[in-house]
Amino acid sequence: MIAIKRKIMEIAGALVYPTISLTPEITKEHFLGKWVLVTGASHGIGRALSEKLISAGANVFLIARSEEDLHHLSAKAKQMGSCAEYCAIDLRDREKLELLCQKLRETLPRLDYFFCNAGKSIHRKINDAQDRLHDYDRTMDLNYRSLVALSLAILPALKASKGHIIYSSSVSTLYPMAPGWSAYHSSKSAANTWCETANSEFAPLDICVQIAYLPLVHTAMSDVNEQYQHLPAYTPADAANILLKLAIRKNKSYKPWWAKLSAPIAHIFAPIIQLYYKRLP
Ligand SMILES: NC(=O)c1ccc[n+]([C@@H]2O[C@H](COP(=O)([O-])OP(=O)(O)OC[C@H]3O[C@@H](n4cnc5c(N)ncnc54)[C@H](OP(=O)(O)O)[C@@H]3O)[C@@H](O)[C@H]2O)c1
């Protein structure tokens, strides 16, 4: 019985999370010698992405707080003969972020790709956050404000190379809003709105702004939630392939196949879903 259950879970997992294949050769073909900025480069999805970019011979500018990890990655890039820089910064620190933006404005002559990936997730009901306004400041500053601040700073460099902004969003923002996620979803939805607006405004500049509506990926962020640890999910390397393929294909967004089908239906049934949510403890 347990074996059958496990097999069913395996098949369901393979259906919901189909393999994302991208060969190192194709990655190299598109990213060799390109200038790429990655936030959240030290761990999880951003780390896997940075490693793939470095292996492909991209020139990288890596951003996160963990200096040792960034130093290690940029040393690896330099060993490969690429240019590499890093900045260890808390992107929520507005003064330090402004200094970084100034540096990027002054030093980046061109930029081909900006993977805006650093993120923070918080799961807490609003009633339990009465003395925690900082939950909202933290998620907004990192998930939304740093996207905008960095994008404004690199706009001339992106214009020069007709570059891309690729934002790591969440598939859950495509569905009726679920309880407990007000801080995370508000910040991610604000970023989605900014990206969609920018994509239209930047079209005449040949700058492409793309959103990856990522499903569950096993990382430190998601595995904080114990129930998620045992669910099928993508690996950080799979998610990195999603981001790279999105950048290569120039589509407006990535959505899992099941989200394309079910999200519009979920909105039709939103009143019923909300009734269910209202009954939750
Ligand atoms: N995992 C999922 O299931 C999932 C699903 C949908 C969307 N996403 C999105 O994917 C992105 C990456 O998530 P992940 O799962 O890879 O998370 P993760 O493993 O926790 O990695 C987050 C990255 O962001 C950096 N970061 C966090 N706070 C920062 C700050 N204040 N300043 C600068 N950098 C900061 C972290 O580096 P330091 O700690 O070194 O600063 C790390 O490199 C996020 O935007 C997330 O919302 C994830």
The ligand as a Gaussian input file, in Angstrom:
#p B3LYP/6-31G(d) Opt

LIG

0 1
 N       11.583000      28.542000      -3.083000
 C       10.382000      28.647000      -3.590000
 O        9.544000      27.741000      -3.446000
 C       10.006000      29.871000      -4.387000
 C        8.776000      29.846000      -5.057000
 C        8.393000      30.970000      -5.782000
 C        9.235000      32.074000      -5.846000
 N       10.421000      32.069000      -5.178000
 C       11.251000      33.270000      -5.256000
 O       12.534000      32.924000      -5.717000
 C       13.511000      33.822000      -5.181000
 C       14.654000      33.043000      -4.582000
 O       14.163000      32.279000      -3.499000
 P       14.925000      31.024000      -2.872000
 O       13.892000      29.997000      -2.623000
 O       16.129000      30.696000      -3.653000
 O       15.305000      31.634000      -1.438000
 P       16.600000      31.435000      -0.531000
 O       17.195000      30.099000      -0.711000
 O       16.187000      31.874000       0.825000
 O       17.609000      32.519000      -1.158000
 C       17.301000      33.879000      -1.074000
 C       18.452000      34.675000      -1.631000
 O       18.170000      36.070000      -1.436000
 C       19.223000      36.649000      -0.659000
 N       18.686000      37.625000       0.285000
 C       17.748000      37.394000       1.245000
 N       17.546000      38.515000       1.951000
 C       18.370000      39.466000       1.443000
 C       18.630000      40.829000       1.759000
 N       17.977000      41.427000       2.755000
 N       19.531000      41.491000       1.023000
 C       20.200000      40.894000       0.027000
 N       19.989000      39.607000      -0.336000
 C       19.094000      38.906000       0.373000
 C       19.849000      35.472000       0.098000
 O       21.219000      35.701000       0.381000
 P       21.818000      36.175000       1.770000
 O       21.119000      35.433000       2.848000
 O       23.266000      35.842000       1.606000
 O       21.559000      37.639000       1.797000
 C       19.758000      34.362000      -0.944000
 O       20.824000      34.434000      -1.825000
 C       12.767000      34.700000      -4.167000
 O       12.486000      35.956000      -4.748000
 C       11.476000      33.935000      -3.907000
 O       10.413000      34.788000      -3.555000
 C       10.828000      30.992000      -4.442000

